[in-house]
Amino acid sequence: MRDELRIGLTTCDNEDVAERLALELIERNLAACVSIDPNVRSIYRYEGEIEDHSETRLMVKFAATNAEAIESFIKANHAYEVPEWIVLRPEHVSQKYLDWATG
């Protein structure tokens, strides 16, 4: 059975933390690629208060077979008490990219 691609999203409080997480995911062969988007503005309610913060978003591209390992990694290594971890299943991925990302 051929593996599928997943895209995971999380945010961090700064680029240094985001870069550390991205590098570790790549070094551990958990993800094929991690894109870092600085200066994402997040507005949300946490513990009854409305928060408005600048964050850095990570878009993690990985083989579906690594999903549990990456979620465990995020839980163990993320600085947030409640880290965002949302996994998306792409509708279509070009075959060459899929082969590279899951190979």
N, C-alpha and C positions, 0 to 999 in steps of 0.2 A: 504494500500500500504506500502510495506517495504521500509525503508530508504536506501540510498546508501552512500558509503564512498567517501570522497573527500580528496585530499592531497594538501595542500597549501604550497607554498614556499616563503620565504622572507629572506632578509639578514639584519643584524644590524652591527653597527660599533664596537661593543665589546660584550663580553660574559655577562657582567652585565645587559646590556639592553636586550639582548636575553633572559636571565633568567627571568627578570621581566615580559616581554611580555608572555613568556611561562607559568609562574605561574598564571598570571591573566587570561589567556585563560582557564586554567584548573579550577581555582577557580570559574570562572563564568559559568562553565559547557558548554562552547562553543566548546571545543575540547576534544577528548578522550585521546590524547597523543601528546606531542610536543618533537621531537628529536632535539637536539642542536649539530650542527657540527662546532667546532671552526676551525680557521685557513683556511678559504676558501679565495682564492685569486681571486679578481674580477678586471678585466681590462675592461674599458668602456669609452665612450665619454660622457661628461656632460658639458653643456654650452660651447661647442666648444673645450674643453680641454680633452686630454686623461688622464684618472685617473687609478691608479694602487694601490689597497688597500687590506689589510687583513680585512676580515669580518667574521662574524659568521652567519651560515645559520640555519634557523628554518624550520623544516619539520613538518607541522601541520596536524594531522589526525583528521577528523571530519565528522559528519553526514551532508549530503547534505542540510538538512533542516536548518542548522546553517550557510550556506554560506554567506548570506547577513549580518547577525549579525557579523560574523568574519571579513568580509571586512570592515564594518563600524568601528569595534574595531581597526583594523590595521591602517586605515586612521586617526583615532582620537588619537592614542597612539604611533605611530611610530615616531621616531626622524627625519627620513629623509623627506625632502621636497617632494620627489617622491619615496615612498617606493615600492619596488618590491612586488607584490602580484600576484602569478601565481597559478591557481587552476587546478589540474589534476584529471581526472576521471580514476581510475584504471580499467584495463581490467578484472582482476579477484581478488577477495578477498575471503579468506577462510571463510566459514560460521561462524565458532566459533569467529573469529576475528571481522567479520562484526557485529555479534550479540552484542559482547562486546562494540565495538566502537560506535555503533548507539543506544545502549540500554539505 
